[in-house]
């Protein structure tokens, strides 16, 4: 084969030099194809002997694998054919050359890259402009200049392989501004695009409403799949196993039978499609888990709902996921590479909506936990006794194994293990005392000596337990090693090993200063349990290495990414400042909503300071009066559940007498609470934390937002405290760099709950007068749109609010 039709002159010289430097031995290299189809850029990854060379993992980033045969015989060996098979599955080429680089044998043809088709900015913008297709879809259409400018910026990010950091105010219509370029790009260039969101609500809005409308607008067909985590799907094998044991647990029989009947008719197998919410204990026994999956060996493989979803995803051009699934995929890709299937099929372009929550999402995903439930769940799968009945995988293992293993020995090991779990919990709760959380640090380690000792004991208990079970498995014949019970037991042992490593990490915490080790309380059925957590201190390096560097297009957008007109805080916390500066584009696209005429911002000048003993009483009195003033339709945002509960107890009955129903977070799940609030226009919703964002209630159901206190992080929060301490050690201000910016962004989220469409109007009342008495208050006020204002006494505010709604 003509080598000149396969390699550029530069590539040939590079290979010739590499082979010479290896003294004529085997060399393994990777190359990239030029637009003309020639191998151009060469990287040498490994050098071997006259007969062997390794395939280096880094080579998987290349388009073509290149390998020389010193003998001059260029036909592939058996080892070469194994490598060639991998190349064929992953669209890579595989070439064998001679030492003189004058001949080549093409084992696998590479897939030539299609020439990139750039998006035409003006043509793409025409879809959402006056007289464009979108205007004909909606009789209430109004051209939005900010939406068009955002769309053009997104096009630029796709065309030039950039990183876009875009703030789009409420009402800009950012979804269409990135969906339409993404759809057109995947049509023209056949590259998959992943859209990741922070909330389920936005996922469903994109999948069920925005993308179908956008497809009508561009008049094209694109396959779009909403990808859920596998834990959302029932596992037919595990359900079958549970049904086989149902006589042992009679109180669960009815639910298991109902789910079994449902699997015969459901198209998806997703828990969300059930007509009822199954008990968590049941769902965890029958849901799909990655490390319990038997893959091709599973007898239910052909009917597997997860496999069906993955097949759909592999055929899709657009994937909609949540941030948690995205990070699960990226974590795996950082090990296996970016060109193959991981949790998701391969992709090169990514859009991160609700990007203000990326740091929290990544921090949560990469946190690992120790709890009694995590440990007992695994142990109970192997052996459990309930209501006099005994079950678990142990009996199957014992039957298959030639090893003599006494059930009494397992019971003894298990009982001692469980006893030490209880000791650990008791020690952790003693450390916590009345506090909700506690962090292991130089200052607190003295009080943790007993806990660390008990964690070391648990580490050894886990090793003893897993060794005992592995001894039994070792005695199982080779032909039974693939038995599904044996396979799942091995996965259980792997999970226990991981928890053991976590116990050991706590004991070695001083050597892991980039990690936060902490404890928090969990209340389950009115009983308090401790949970031990390991959390990364900083996710910025991960974001750069895992997201910005490998992906060609990264669009990050939200309504709240700036602090007083700049992106520095978000870019620092989320690692964008580590990326190539020339790739980054930023932009602000202002809301078209008439804040200056439709929104009244009020701050009482006579309120007690938020740290005063009188503040809570004042809050409860003002909430009652403000809700009465407009007849309900109010969202009250708290920063603490204790304050919320006290306010609800003080105001719900007086407001009920006025015909105003008061709902509070925790009475029902989030979705149903919001639906009740939307339907009853004279209702009030008391909420905290998660309700500061993602709440979309347009119209008269939400006319007033009351923000009780500025949402500063609690200083005692372990992750915040560790990050603040790290900043202070560098002689910088944790308040200015961490606390204040994060509070401003959350404040902006809460403020943004009110106006959700152009015709909305209403009142935002902030009861925390630090906004106007503290110097930093200007930062908060400078980060929200210009509005009508009433910074007066509480009585004046009540009159002004009432008059505002009466006009």
Secondary structure, 3 states (H helix, E strand, C coil): CCHHHCECHHHHHHHHHHHHHCCCCCEEEEEEECCCCCEEEEEEEEECCCCCCCCCHHHHHCCEEEEECCCCCCCCCHHHHHHHHHHHHCCCEEEEECCCCCCEEEEECCCCCCCCCCCCHHHHHHCCCCCCHHHHHCCCCCCCHHHHHHHHHHHHHHHCCCEEEEEECCCCCHHHHHHHHHHHHHHHHCCCEEEEECCHHHHHHHHHHHHHHHHHHHCCCCCEEECCCHHHEECHHHHHHHHHCHHHCHHHHHHHHHHHHHHCCCCCCEHHHCCCCCCHHHHHHHECCHHHCCHHHCCCHHHCHHHHHHHHHHCCCEEEEEHHHHHHHHHHHHHHCCCCCCCCCCCCEEEECCHHHHHHHHHHHCCEEECHHHHHHHHHHHCEEECCEEECCHHHHHHHECCCCCHHHHHHHHHHHHHHHHHHHHHHHHHHCCCCEEECCCCCHHHHHHHHHHHHHHHHHHHHHHHHHHHHHHCECHHHCCCHHHHHHHHHHHHHHHHHHHHHHHHCHHHCCCEEEEEEEEEECCEEEEEEEEEECCCHHHHHHHHHCCCCEEEEEECCCCECCECHHHHHHCCHHHCCHHHEEEEEECCCCCHHHHEEEEECCCCCCCCCCCHHHHHHHHHHHHHHHHCCCEEEEECCHHHHHHHHHHHHHHHHHCCCEEEECCCCCHHHHHHHHHHCCCEEEEEEHHHHCCCCCCCCCCCEEEECCCCCCCCCCHHHHHHHHHHHCCCCCHHHHHHHHHHHHHHHHHHCCCCCCCCCCEEEEECCCHHHHCCCHHHHHCCCCCCEEECCCHHHHHHHHHHHHHC
